[in-house]
Amino acid sequence: MATQAKQPSAALTSPGYFLPFITVTALFFIFGFITNLNMALVPHLRSIFDLPYAWAMLAESAFFLAYFVFSSPTSKLIETIGYKRTMVVSLFIQVAGCLLFVPAARMVSFPLFLTAVFVVGAGVTALQTAVNPYVSILGPEHSAPVRLTLAQALNSLGGTIAPIVAGAFILTDPGKLATKAAVADTVRGPYIAIAGSLLILGLAVAFAHLPPITETQSFRPAKEGDPVLTRSIWSYKHTVLGAIGIFLYVGVEVGLASIAVNYFKTQGMSSSQTASFLVSLYWGGALVGRLLGSWILTKIPSGRLLGVFGITAAILICLSMVTSGSVAIWTLVLCGFFNSIMFPNIFTLGIAGLGPLTSKGSGLIMTAVVGGAVIPYMIGALADRAGIQHSFVIPAICYLYIAYYGLSGSKPTRTATA
């Protein structure tokens, strides 16, 4: 950390790493698109199988449960075969998951739908676990929030397009089709096309030039026998609190997006396609916020900006709780903008100062993405009992914690050298 103070640099990446940064950043578009397309399955499955909100949210739970199961194994896979090959393997796993939607639709099987979602989630988990730290270590540690925020903008672009695709090809109104089998069948075409695209992309990445990252100024590997390796990652308070922040952030972002179509309908919107378009604006706000945020982060410390965005999002979701109609709808949509910089900043603040323990910190934080499996289910269960608007008390609490982390909890009490 002292070295950084002596050699400040405005460089976004280290010399020679700009093209690899662009290549890997493109992968953020992929998992943003896939993740948000799976969120569109919540209202779709609810209409096919006549499910309560909590059961429909199991589609999200299945997807994000994969983070809990596969984040640590992926970290070991990276150590064995490297970042690039892990990215390729992750894309091929997603191909297999997408193809599972074909028999799931043909058999109209809820368990098979969940299995397909879980397999796709496993592939996205492996991809995220590889590309997030890879982007972070392609340059100076102090500019990692800017790099990751820019990369996450491509994630948001994919997320913005996904609801539009879902509205056009998947979220058909049940009354317009003869049978539930016909409704279920609408997923086949899009997921077959996605599987083909992922296969081509996987082959392209396999032949792309991505330099192996073995050592950088701030993310140096430890040598065998280094006493730092005996330390528990749980002894780094800012990392543990960051993992909690990621757990809550992913949960609230996914939970709001998943229930949004149904929520907008309770506020007087009759068309699933229009509601889905508004969800795309929710993700579009995240895209704008990340592009704007990457510039703001050069002026304002990331922790302070995270705190301001967390407080503002909490206020917006509380307004949505106590209003109705257009105000209730648009205050939720605006939350997308303030979600924008949360993931990259929580992540980079959580791994700050870890040095050779960076991979352990990254693994712990990525495991916490399982919040996307837990929080949406909690929101759905509360919505079943008390109504959707009352269930927004959960997102409000999540946003307030994120604000606390940015303003106070993210400050390291120790580093890898202390």
NUMAR-993246 format. One record per residue: residue in three letters; y negated, z negated, x of N, C-alpha, C in turn. Coordinates in pm, whole numbers, padded with zeros to 5 digits, always signed. Each point is the difference from the previous one (the first is absolute). Layout:
N
ALAYZXYZXYZX/...
# end
This chain:
418
MET+00121+00000+00083-00121+00000-00083-00127+00000+00087/ALA+00008-00071+00116-00113-00001+00090-00028+00138+00054/THR+00106+00077+00026-00017+00135+00052-00080+00086-00095/GLN+00025-00016-00128-00073+00077-00100-00149-00029+00007/ALA-00035-00127+00020-00140-00039+00004-00072+00066+00118/LYS+00073+00020+00112-00059+00060+00119-00009+00151-00011/GLN+00085+00060-00082+00006+00144-00009-00013+00047-00144/PRO-00115-00026-00063-00016+00045-00137+00001+00151-00006/SER+00053+00054-00106+00010+00145-00015-00014+00036-00146/ALA-00072+00112-00023-00016+00047-00137+00108+00101-00036/ALA+00091+00026+00094+00103+00103-00023+00090-00038-00116/LEU+00030+00100-00085+00090-00023-00112+00143-00011+00048/THR+00039+00088+00094+00135-00002+00055-00007+00002+00152/SER+00114-00028+00063+00009+00012+00144+00005+00148+00038/PRO-00038+00034+00123+00001+00141+00042+00138+00065-00019/GLY+00000+00119-00056+00124+00073-00020+00075-00033-00126/TYR-00051-00096-00078+00074-00045-00120-00063+00048-00131/PHE-00104+00084+00009-00067+00041-00123+00090+00087-00089/LEU+00066+00099+00058+00088+00087-00080+00119-00077-00058/PRO+00067-00088+00078+00104-00084-00060-00054-00086-00114/PHE-00124-00048+00014-00062-00079-00107-00013+00083-00127/ILE-00044+00125+00013-00014+00089-00116+00136+00026-00063/THR+00102+00026+00083+00135+00029-00050+00056-00117-00079/VAL-00010-00119+00057+00057-00118-00066-00081-00036-00123/THR-00131+00022+00005-00083-00029-00115+00043+00081-00122/ALA+00048+00124+00024+00048+00083-00111+00116-00065-00073/LEU+00079-00082+00072+00114-00066-00064-00046-00107-00100/PHE-00121-00051+00019-00052-00097-00095-00017+00063-00139/PHE-00032+00129-00001-00011+00072-00127+00134-00004-00073/ILE+00109+00018+00074+00133+00008-00059+00037-00130-00070/PHE-00011-00113+00072+00046-00123-00067-00100-00047-00104/GLY-00126+00044+00008-00093-00030-00108+00037+00074-00126/PHE+00036+00128+00015+00039+00081-00115+00130-00051-00062/ILE+00101-00023+00083+00130-00045-00050-00011-00136-00069/THR-00072-00093+00063-00014-00134-00057-00064+00005-00138/ASN-00107+00076-00012-00072+00004-00127+00071+00082-00105/LEU+00078+00099+00041+00080+00074-00096+00106-00092-00062/ASN+00056-00087+00082+00097-00096-00052-00065-00098-00097/MET-00127-00034+00023-00070-00088-00093-00011+00065-00138/ALA-00011+00133-00002-00011+00071-00127+00128-00009-00081/LEU+00110-00040+00066+00127-00013-00072+00001-00120-00094/VAL-00091-00097+00022+00001-00121-00083-00020+00034-00148/PRO-00110+00068-00038-00012+00035-00143+00105+00100-00045/HIS+00047+00085+00093+00103+00099-00034+00131-00068-00036/LEU+00044-00092+00085+00125-00072-00026-00012-00089-00123/ARG-00120-00055-00020-00021-00086-00117+00019+00081-00128/SER-00045+00125-00001+00015+00083-00120+00142+00050-00019/ILE+00071+00025+00111+00137+00051-00009+00096-00108-00050/PHE-00012-00120+00059+00099-00104-00026-00051-00113-00091/ASP-00120+00018-00059-00057-00101-00090-00003-00138+00066/LEU-00060-00005+00119+00000-00122+00080-00125-00083-00022/PRO+00009-00134+00012-00121-00083+00007-00070+00024+00133/TYR-00125-00045+00014-00075+00025+00122+00073-00052+00124/ALA+00054-00121-00009+00064-00061+00117+00117+00084+00050/TRP+00082+00051-00092+00115+00081+00041-00046+00134+00056/ALA-00102+00059-00060-00051+00127+00052-00054-00017+00141/MET-00058-00117+00028-00054-00028+00134+00110-00010+00105/LEU+00127-00007-00042+00110-00004+00097+00003+00127+00085/ALA-00058+00109-00052-00009+00121+00082-00084-00026+00124/GLU-00107-00078-00014-00080-00039+00115+00074-00101+00086/SER+00068-00094-00067+00074-00102+00075+00106+00064+00088/ALA+00072+00099-00053+00104+00068+00077-00060+00069+00122/PHE-00116+00063-00020-00064+00073+00109-00044-00095+00111/PHE-00069-00107-00037-00057-00088+00101+00100-00104+00052/LEU+00110-00019-00072+00106-00083+00055+00054+00061+00129/ALA-00007+00132+00009+00047+00069+00121-00078-00047+00123/TYR-00127-00036-00016-00079-00049+00113+00059-00130+00054/PHE+00041-00087-00092+00058-00127+00041+00132+00020+00072/VAL+00078+00096-00048+00133+00023+00055-00004+00077+00132/PHE-00090+00099+00011+00009+00096+00110-00108-00011+00106/SER-00104-00084-00018-00106-00007+00100+00052-00049+00135/SER+00075-00109+00002+00052-00053+00127+00100+00095+00064/PRO+00098+00054-00076+00090+00099+00061-00073+00120+00056/THR-00110+00042-00066-00075+00114+00052-00066-00035+00132/SER-00048-00123+00015-00059-00042+00128+00102+00012+00113/LYS+00123-00039-00028+00107+00014+00100+00033+00146+00025/LEU-00005+00082-00107+00026+00143+00015-00106+00064+00090/ILE-00125-00042-00017-00108+00052+00085+00026-00034+00146/GLU+00044-00124+00025+00030-00040+00138+00114+00083+00059/THR+00092+00046-00087+00118+00075+00047-00028+00148+00019/ILE-00064+00063-00099-00017+00147+00005-00146+00043+00010/GLY-00094-00093-00007-00141+00035+00015-00069+00028-00133/TYR-00133+00011+00008-00081+00021-00121+00028+00136-00063/LYS-00002+00105+00081+00011+00136-00054+00130+00020-00075/ARG+00112-00035+00060+00129+00021-00065+00014-00087-00125/THR-00060-00117+00003+00002-00085-00120-00075+00067-00114/MET-00113+00064+00032-00074+00073-00103+00085+00111-00061/VAL+00073+00073+00085+00085+00110-00048+00111-00055-00090/VAL+00066-00106+00045+00107-00061-00080-00054-00046-00134/SER-00120-00059+00000-00058-00051-00125-00025+00113-00100/LEU-00043+00114+00048-00025+00114-00089+00130+00052-00061/PHE+00108+00002+00079+00128+00047-00051+00059-00097-00103/ILE-00024-00131+00020+00044-00099-00099-00072+00024-00133/GLN-00129+00033+00008-00075+00029-00122+00053+00125-00071/VAL+00045+00097+00077+00062+00120-00059+00120-00040-00085/ALA+00086-00086+00058+00120-00045-00072-00038-00073-00129/GLY-00102-00086+00008-00043-00075-00117-00054+00090-00110/CYS-00080+00100+00039-00055+00092-00100+00110+00078-00070/LEU+00102+00039+00074+00111+00076-00061+00081-00086-00096/LEU-00003-00133+00018+00073-00088-00093-00062-00001-00139/PHE-00127+00043-00011-00063+00006-00132+00064+00106-00089/VAL+00065+00098+00061+00063+00107-00079+00115-00055-00085/PRO+00100-00070+00060+00106-00058-00084-00053-00113-00090/ALA-00101-00073+00046-00055-00108-00083-00057+00057-00129/ALA-00072+00112+00011-00057+00064-00119+00108+00061-00088/ARG+00099+00060+00064+00106+00067-00076+00083-00102-00079/MET+00023-00118+00060+00082-00104-00064-00085-00096-00085/VAL-00132+00013+00007-00093-00092-00067+00041-00144+00029/SER+00009-00032+00129+00050-00129+00046-00111-00081+00065/PHE-00037-00112-00062-00102-00087+00056+00042-00057+00136/PRO+00124-00050+00017+00042-00049+00132-00006+00108+00107/LEU+00034+00124-00035-00003+00107+00099-00144+00038+00035/PHE-00090-00007-00098-00142+00020+00028-00048-00104+00101/LEU+00037-00126-00022-00042-00107+00091+00060+00020+00139/THR+00124+00048+00006+00064+00027+00129-00075+00109+00075/ALA-00038+00107-00072-00075+00108+00063-00134-00051+00052/VAL-00067-00082-00079-00129-00057+00041+00019-00087+00124/PHE+00107-00079+00004+00027-00088+00114+00023+00081+00128/VAL+00075+00109-00009+00029+00083+00118-00129+00066+00050/VAL-00080+00053-00092-00129+00056+00040-00085-00109+00067/GLY+00001-00121-00058-00074-00111+00057+00047-00035+00140/ALA+00131+00011+00025+00052-00026+00134-00058+00099+00101/GLY-00009+00128-00041-00058+00100+00089-00147-00023+00024/VAL-00073-00035-00104-00144-00026+00015-00022-00125+00085/THR+00086-00101-00016-00009-00120+00083+00012+00034+00147/ALA+00101+00079+00034+00021+00039+00139-00119+00079+00053/LEU-00055+00088-00084-00115+00080+00043-00122-00089+00023/GLN-00027-00091-00094-00115-00090+00014+00014-00091+00121/THR+00120-00053+00020+00021-00093+00111-00021+00070+00133/ALA+00025+00129+00005-00019+00076+00123-00145+00045+00018/VAL-00061+00056-00106-00130+00064+00020-00116-00099+00006/ASN+00008-00114-00069-00113-00094+00003-00026-00055+00140/PRO+00102-00058+00068-00027-00046+00137-00025+00115+00096/TYR+00063+00117-00024-00020+00115+00089-00147+00042+00000/VAL-00059+00008-00120-00142+00035-00008-00085-00110+00063/SER+00038-00125-00020-00078-00112+00054-00005+00000+00151/ILE+00108+00045+00066+00008-00009+00145-00036+00131+00070/LEU-00054+00097-00075-00041+00126+00062-00139-00008+00063/GLY-00054-00120+00010-00132-00015+00060-00035-00146+00017/PRO-00126-00031+00028-00042-00139+00022+00025-00086-00123/GLU+00034-00126+00023+00030-00090-00111-00121-00021-00089/HIS-00120-00004+00057-00118-00028-00082-00029+00113-00099/SER+00047+00123+00028-00024+00110-00094+00121+00027-00089/ALA+00103-00085+00008+00119+00018-00083-00033-00003-00150/PRO-00088-00092-00049-00032+00003-00143-00059+00134-00045/VAL-00083+00062+00086-00060+00128-00036+00108+00109-00006/ARG+00087+00001+00102+00108+00100+00003+00090-00013-00122/LEU+00041-00122-00029+00094-00021-00110-00067+00024-00135/THR-00129-00031-00010-00071+00027-00125-00011+00150-00024/LEU-00029+00079+00105-00004+00145-00013+00137+00056-00040/ALA+00105-00051+00065+00135+00046-00034+00034-00035-00144/GLN-00040-00119-00043+00028-00043-00136-00076+00085-00102/ALA-00108+00067+00043-00072+00089-00091+00091+00114-00044/LEU+00086+00049+00091+00097+00104-00037+00104-00057-00096/ASN+00034-00128+00018+00089-00068-00094-00061+00004-00140/SER-00130-00029-00006-00069-00001-00129-00009+00139-00060/LEU-00015+00103+00085-00005+00137-00051+00133+00034-00068/GLY+00111-00035+00065+00131+00021-00061+00014-00079-00129/GLY-00052-00124+00002+00007-00083-00119-00086+00052-00114/THR-00110+00068+00034-00087+00056-00103+00065+00120-00068/ILE+00069+00081+00079+00064+00120-00054+00123-00033-00083/ALA+00073-00105+00039+00127-00033-00066-00012-00022-00151/PRO-00098-00081-00048-00009-00017-00146-00031+00130-00074/ILE-00074+00091+00066-00029+00129-00063+00129+00080-00016/VAL+00082+00000+00106+00130+00067-00006+00088-00065-00106/ALA-00002-00133-00004+00080-00071-00099-00045+00033-00142/GLY-00132+00005-00021-00051+00032-00132+00035+00140-00044/ALA+00005+00093+00096+00028+00139-00034+00148+00029-00020/PHE+00086-00069+00077+00142+00038-00001+00096-00109-00048/ILE-00043-00127+00002+00095-00108-00032-00038-00075-00126/LEU-00126-00040-00014-00040-00087-00111-00023+00078-00129/THR+00104+00065-00047-00008+00071-00127+00012-00101-00114/ASP-00069+00023-00110+00010-00090-00114+00137+00013-00065/PRO+00075-00111-00019+00137+00005-00052+00011+00074-00132/GLY-00103-00009-00085+00011+00063-00131+00006+00151+00006/LYS-00041+00058+00113-00002+00146+00012+00133+00056+00046/LEU+00091-00086+00039+00129+00047+00049+00110-00052-00091/ALA+00110+00076-00006+00104-00029-00099+00078-00127+00030/THR+00035-00024+00125+00088-00112+00033-00054-00075+00122/LYS+00054-00123+00019-00035-00076+00119+00051+00067+00126/ALA+00112+00072-00013+00053+00074+00115-00101+00106+00044/ALA-00067+00062-00096-00101+00101+00033-00120-00063+00069/VAL-00038-00121-00045-00110-00072+00065+00038-00035+00143/ALA+00120-00052+00019+00047-00037+00133+00007+00120+00093/ASP+00033+00115-00058+00020+00121+00080-00128+00049+00065/THR-00116-00048-00047-00127+00048+00056-00019-00041+00146/VAL+00076-00097+00049-00016-00042+00139+00075+00091+00097/ARG+00096+00077-00050+00086+00076+00092-00077+00100+00085/GLY-00078+00086-00066-00073+00103+00074-00092-00055+00107/PRO-00089-00096-00033-00090-00054+00102+00072-00062+00119/TYR+00108-00076-00028+00067-00068+00111+00084+00095+00085/ILE+00052+00108-00059+00069+00101+00080-00101+00069+00094/ALA-00117+00032-00055-00104+00063+00082-00044-00093+00113/ILE-00014-00128-00031-00041-00097+00102+00107-00013+00108/ALA+00126-00002-00041+00110-00009+00097-00004+00117+00097/GLY-00023+00122-00051-00009+00117+00087-00117-00010+00096/SER-00113-00047-00049-00118-00013+00086+00021-00104+00109/LEU+00064-00113-00036+00027-00105+00099+00098+00047+00106/LEU+00097+00081-00039+00096+00053+00097-00072+00088+00103/ILE-00088+00087-00049-00076+00087+00091-00090-00083+00091/LEU-00065-00101-00057-00089-00086+00078+00077-00077+00107/GLY+00119-00051-00038+00081-00072+00097+00036+00086+00120/LEU+00035+00126-00027+00032+00092+00109-00123+00029+00085/ALA-00116+00012-00066-00124+00027+00073-00035-00116+00093/VAL+00013-00124-00050-00030-00116+00084+00099-00010+00115/ALA+00126+00037-00024+00102-00005+00104-00037+00087+00119/PHE-00067+00112-00028-00037+00093+00108-00144-00016+00046/ALA-00074-00094-00063-00139-00023+00039-00006-00084+00128/HIS-00112+00011+00070-00019-00080+00121-00070-00131-00036/LEU+00078-00108-00001-00055-00133-00021+00037-00084+00121/PRO-00096-00035+00083+00031-00072+00124+00059-00137-00027/PRO+00099-00041+00077+00054-00136-00016-00103-00102+00045/ILE-00019-00102-00080-00097-00106+00034+00078-00116+00061/THR-00013-00017+00130+00072-00108+00067-00093-00110+00050/GLU-00127+00038+00023-00091-00102+00051-00144+00042-00023/THR-00082-00093-00045-00144+00022-00012-00071-00122+00052/GLN-00131+00005+00003-00077-00112+00052+00025-00128-00079/SER-00001+00011-00134+00006-00119-00083+00138-00029-00058/PHE+00083+00104-00012+00130-00017-00063+00112+00016+00105/ARG-00015-00073+00111+00094+00014+00109+00135-00062-00036/PRO+00111+00060+00044+00130-00063-00023+00020-00117+00096/ALA+00073-00098-00041+00030-00113+00088+00120+00033+00087/LYS+00001-00056+00119+00113+00017+00089+00105-00107-00030/GLU+00126+00033+00033+00108-00095-00025-00028-00129+00076/GLY+00016-00112-00068-00027-00129+00059-00142-00051-00023/ASP-00085+00086-00056-00137-00041-00032+00006-00114-00102/PRO-00060-00115+00029+00008-00116-00091-00059+00029-00138/VAL-00089+00101-00010-00060+00028-00129+00105+00043-00101/LEU+00111+00059+00047+00104+00049-00091+00073-00114-00070/THR-00013-00121+00051+00068-00114-00064-00084-00057-00114/ARG-00121+00046-00014-00087-00053-00105+00040+00057-00136/SER-00013-00083-00101+00026+00046-00136-00124+00066-00056/ILE+00018+00112-00066-00114+00069-00062-00062-00087-00109/TRP+00079-00095-00051-00051-00089-00104-00102-00100+00054/SER-00012-00010+00133-00098-00092+00057-00140+00062+00006/TYR-00012+00127-00038-00129+00067-00002-00053+00000-00144/LYS-00088-00094-00027-00046-00024-00137-00063+00124-00062/HIS-00084+00073+00075-00068+00115-00057+00098+00111-00037/THR+00113+00005+00070+00102+00101-00031+00075-00038-00128/VAL+00037-00127-00011+00071-00047-00120-00089+00013-00123/LEU-00127-00040+00013-00092+00013-00113-00025+00148-00033/GLY+00004+00085+00104-00014+00144-00023+00118+00056-00077/ALA+00120-00050+00030+00119+00044-00074-00012-00038-00148/ILE-00051-00120-00025-00022-00042-00140-00103+00092-00065/GLY-00104+00035+00076-00103+00090-00052+00057+00136-00036/ILE+00087+00055+00084+00064+00129-00029+00089-00013-00123/PHE+00075-00110-00010+00086-00026-00115-00081+00009-00130/LEU-00115-00068-00001-00082-00004-00121-00073+00132-00023/TYR-00050+00060+00108-00075+00125-00015+00088+00111-00055/VAL+00116+00023+00062+00088+00107-00047+00042-00027-00144/GLY+00029-00127-00029+00040-00035-00136-00106+00030-00103/VAL-00126-00035+00029-00106+00021-00098-00035+00148-00011/GLU-00003+00072+00110-00032+00143-00004+00104+00077-00081/VAL+00128-00028+00029+00109+00067-00069+00009-00045-00146/GLY-00017-00130-00022+00010-00053-00136-00104+00060-00094/LEU-00124+00009+00048-00105+00057-00084+00024+00149-00027/ALA+00041+00074+00104+00026+00143-00018+00118+00024-00094/SER+00101-00086+00008+00121+00020-00080-00022-00028-00148/ILE-00086-00097-00028-00020-00038-00140-00122+00069-00060/ALA-00074+00075+00084-00127+00057-00043+00013+00095-00119/VAL+00101+00090+00002+00015+00097-00109+00017-00073-00134/ASN+00088-00100-00002+00020-00078-00122-00125-00080-00038/TYR-00069-00053+00102-00121-00076-00026-00110+00087-00061/PHE-00017+00120+00055-00103+00090-00052+00030+00037-00145/LYS+00127+00009-00036+00036+00031-00138-00037-00115-00094/THR+00010-00125+00051-00039-00114-00084-00152-00004-00021/GLN-00073+00073+00085-00145+00004-00011-00049+00125-00075/GLY+00091+00063-00074-00040+00110-00087+00028+00139+00051/MET+00065+00012+00115+00030+00133+00055+00139+00042-00048/SER+00011+00115-00066+00126+00041-00062+00085+00090+00088/SER-00060+00074+00090+00073+00100+00079+00050-00058+00132/SER+00131+00017+00026+00057-00045+00128-00058+00081+00116/GLN-00025+00129-00024-00054+00084+00106-00141-00045+00040/THR-00083-00034-00097-00136-00047+00031+00005-00135+00071/ALA+00087-00088-00047+00015-00130+00065+00048+00017+00144/SER+00093+00094+00020+00050+00026+00135-00110+00055+00090/PHE-00088+00082-00056-00112+00052+00077-00092-00114+00046/LEU-00021-00099-00088-00083-00114+00038+00066-00081+00112/VAL+00133-00006+00000+00070-00066+00110-00025+00075+00130/SER-00007+00134-00009-00030+00078+00121-00140-00031+00050/LEU-00093-00031-00091-00135-00040+00042+00004-00137+00068/TYR+00088-00088-00046+00020-00131+00063+00038+00020+00147/TRP+00095+00094+00024+00040+00028+00138-00107+00082+00072/GLY-00072+00084-00074-00109+00074+00061-00110-00092+00051/GLY-00022-00110-00072-00096-00099+00047+00043-00060+00133/ALA+00131-00021+00016+00051-00052+00127-00023+00102+00112/LEU+00015+00129-00032-00025+00105+00099-00146-00002+00045/VAL-00092-00003-00094-00143-00004+00032-00032-00126+00080/GLY+00056-00113-00045-00025-00127+00066+00048-00002+00144/ARG+00113+00064+00026+00053+00001+00137-00081+00092+00091/LEU-00043+00113-00053-00085+00089+00080-00134-00068+00030/LEU-00059-00061-00102-00125-00071+00018+00020-00125+00085/GLY+00113-00068-00024+00028-00124+00072+00018+00020+00148/SER+00057+00115+00041+00019+00026+00143-00134+00007+00072/TRP-00107+00041-00072-00134-00001+00058-00061-00140-00006/ILE+00015-00067-00115-00056-00134-00015+00057-00096+00105/LEU+00128+00020+00034+00066-00089+00095-00058+00010+00141/THR-00076+00107+00027-00069+00009+00128-00129-00083+00000/LYS-00040-00048-00119-00124-00077-00013+00026-00146-00037/ILE+00108-00025-00075+00028-00133-00053+00138-00046+00046/PRO+00016-00124+00044+00133-00050+00040+00100+00014-00114/SER+00123+00035+00035+00101+00029-00102+00029-00120-00089/GLY+00000-00121+00054+00026-00118-00080-00106-00023-00106/ARG-00127+00018+00038-00109-00018-00096+00007+00104-00112/LEU+00027+00127+00038+00009+00105-00101+00117-00025-00095/LEU+00111-00047+00055+00116-00033-00083-00036-00109-00100/GLY-00074-00101+00043-00040-00108-00089-00089+00049-00114/VAL-00097+00084+00033-00092+00053-00102+00076+00084-00102/PHE+00090+00085+00048+00076+00087-00090+00095-00082-00088/GLY+00057-00105+00056+00091-00085-00077-00072-00071-00114/ILE-00117-00055+00029-00079-00070-00102-00043+00098-00109/THR-00046+00118+00039-00046+00099-00098+00114+00045-00090/ALA+00119+00023+00057+00115+00042-00080+00039-00109-00099/ALA-00008-00127+00042+00032-00111-00090-00096-00003-00118/ILE-00128+00025+00027-00100+00002-00108+00030+00114-00097/LEU+00033+00118+00054+00028+00116-00086+00120-00024-00090/ILE+00107-00055+00055+00121-00019-00082-00025-00109-00105/CYS-00083-00098+00031-00035-00101-00100-00083+00061-00113/LEU-00089+00094+00035-00077+00071-00103+00091+00081-00090/SER+00102+00062+00059+00094+00079-00079+00076-00090-00097/MET+00026-00123+00041+00072-00095-00085-00079-00038-00126/VAL-00131-00009+00014-00079-00056-00110-00078+00105-00078/THR+00020+00129+00033-00068+00107-00072+00104+00090-00067/SER-00046+00110-00058+00092+00093-00065-00055+00142+00011/GLY+00083+00097-00039-00042+00139+00000-00033+00054+00137/SER-00107+00078+00009-00036+00068+00124-00029-00097+00114/VAL-00066-00112-00031-00032-00097+00106+00128-00056+00061/ALA+00095-00037-00084+00127-00055+00048+00075+00103+00085/ILE-00006+00126-00042+00070+00106+00072-00064+00026+00135/TRP-00131+00017+00002-00066+00041+00124-00012-00111+00103/THR-00005-00126-00046+00000-00109+00099+00134-00006+00073/LEU+00109+00032-00069+00129+00006+00068+00005+00120+00095/VAL-00047+00116-00046+00000+00119+00085-00079-00026+00129/LEU-00113-00070-00012-00084-00028+00116+00069-00091+00103/CYS+00099-00076-00046+00074-00085+00095+00064+00084+00110/GLY+00034+00125-00032+00058+00088+00100-00089+00017+00121/PHE-00132+00013-00022-00093+00014+00111+00003-00123+00089/PHE+00002-00117-00061-00006-00123+00079+00135-00039+00058/ASN+00108+00062-00050+00131-00016+00066+00004+00072+00134/SER-00087+00098+00016+00013+00102+00103+00023-00052+00141/ILE-00082-00094+00044+00008-00040+00141+00090-00123+00020/MET+00064-00047-00107+00072-00127+00009+00124+00008+00088/PHE+00089+00097-00025+00124+00005+00077-00027+00019+00150/PRO-00075+00104+00041-00016+00020+00144-00068-00117+00070/ASN-00093-00066-00068-00070-00111+00064+00082-00127+00005/ILE+00074-00029-00107+00091-00115+00005+00104+00022+00110/PHE+00054+00121+00008+00103+00031+00099-00052-00017+00142/THR-00114+00062+00031-00051-00006+00137-00051-00139+00035/LEU-00058-00073-00095-00040-00138+00026+00123-00088+00023/GLY+00108+00030-00070+00122-00079+00013+00071+00016+00133/ILE-00013+00119+00063+00069+00021+00129-00095-00014+00118/ALA-00125-00036-00026-00098-00013+00108+00042-00108+00100/GLY-00011+00031+00127+00026-00097+00105+00145-00033+00025/LEU+00094+00074-00060+00141-00033+00016+00062+00057+00127/GLY-00066+00100+00062+00053+00055+00124+00144+00045-00013/PRO+00090-00054+00084+00141+00043-00005+00074-00044-00125/LEU-00064-00084-00082+00062-00041-00126-00046+00087-00117/THR-00071+00109+00031-00054+00086-00106+00109+00054-00090/SER+00113+00042+00057+00107+00057-00083+00057-00105-00096/LYS+00009-00126+00048+00048-00107-00088-00099-00026-00113/GLY-00128-00001+00034-00101-00021-00101-00002+00112-00102/SER+00013+00123+00049+00003+00115-00090+00120-00007-00092/GLY+00115-00039+00053+00120-00011-00082-00015-00103-00111/LEU-00060-00117+00036-00022-00105-00100-00095+00048-00109/ILE-00109+00064+00040-00099+00045-00098+00058+00110-00089/MET+00076+00092+00057+00057+00108-00081+00107-00054-00095/THR+00071-00104+00040+00096-00062-00092-00072-00055-00123/ALA-00123-00046+00021-00076-00059-00111-00042+00103-00104/VAL+00019+00129+00029-00029+00104-00099+00091-00017-00123/VAL+00103-00083+00014+00087-00032-00114-00081-00060-00115/GLY-00123-00038+00025-00088-00045-00108-00011+00105-00109/GLY+00017+00126+00037+00000+00107-00099+00118-00006-00095/ALA+00103-00076+00037+00114-00020-00089-00019-00123-00089/VAL-00076-00097+00047-00010-00129-00068-00121-00007-00094/ILE-00118+00032+00052-00123-00016-00078-00002+00088-00125/PRO+00038+00130+00010+00001+00082-00123+00092-00056-00107/TYR+00117-00051+00042+00091-00060-00099-00065-00122-00066/MET-00071-00081+00080-00068-00117-00056-00109+00043-00098/ILE-00074+00104+00035-00104+00051-00090+00063+00050-00129/GLY+00111+00076+00012+00069+00052-00117+00055-00110-00088/ALA+00059-00103+00062+00057-00110-00077-00110-00075-00076/LEU-00114-00023+00066-00110-00069-00067-00061+00088-00110/ALA-00002+00133+00024-00051+00093-00101+00087-00003-00125/ASP+00132-00012+00018+00091-00009-00115-00027-00125-00083/ARG-00036-00109+00067-00018-00129-00068-00142-00019-00055/ALA-00100+00045+00077-00138-00034-00037-00090+00121-00018/GLY+00050+00120+00026-00083+00120-00008-00046+00045+00137/ILE-00028+00131+00013-00033+00055+00131-00126-00063+00058/GLN-00104-00014-00081-00126-00052+00055+00015-00140+00056/HIS+00076-00085-00069+00021-00136+00052+00081+00001+00129/SER+00084+00102+00017+00082+00007+00122-00085+00028+00123/PHE-00126+00044-00020-00086+00033+00114-00048-00123+00075/VAL+00033-00118-00049-00031-00121+00076+00074+00001+00133/ILE+00117+00064+00004+00077+00008+00125-00073+00086+00103/PRO-00043+00123-00034-00079+00078+00097-00127-00072+00045/ALA-00065-00072-00090-00124-00070+00037+00028-00103+00110/ILE+00109-00074-00014+00037-00099+00103+00032+00069+00133/CYS+00070+00113-00008+00036+00075+00122-00126+00045+00074/TYR-00097+00052-00073-00123+00047+00063-00078-00114+00065/LEU-00001-00116-00063-00072-00114+00057+00064-00046+00130/TYR+00134+00005+00007+00067-00037+00125-00037+00100+00110/ILE-00001+00128-00034-00033+00103+00098-00141-00022+00054/ALA-00093-00039-00088-00136-00031+00045+00001-00118+00097/TYR+00079-00102-00033+00012-00116+00091+00053+00042+00136/TYR+00102+00087+00000+00059+00041+00127-00102+00074+00085/GLY-00076+00090-00061-00098+00074+00076-00109-00088+00058/LEU-00047-00098-00076-00113-00082+00042+00041-00117+00089/SER+00126-00046-00012+00038-00119+00075+00141+00008+00061/GLY+00099+00030-00083+00140-00009+00044+00040+00097+00109/SER-00078+00107+00021+00039+00103+00098-00043-00034+00141/LYS-00073-00108+00017-00046-00035+00135+00114-00061+00080/PRO+00040+00064+00112+00115-00051+00077-00027-00138+00058/THR+00100-00086-00009-00010-00133+00064+00066+00003+00136/ARG+00078+00107+00027+00058+00020+00132+00032+00147+00018/THR+00017+00043+00125+00040+00138+00029+00125-00004+00086/ALA+00051+00117+00035+00123+00006+00079-00020-00055+00140/THR-00125-00010+00044-00027-00050+00135-00046-00145-00002/ALA+00002-00062-00121-00048-00138-00008+00088-00082-00090/
# end
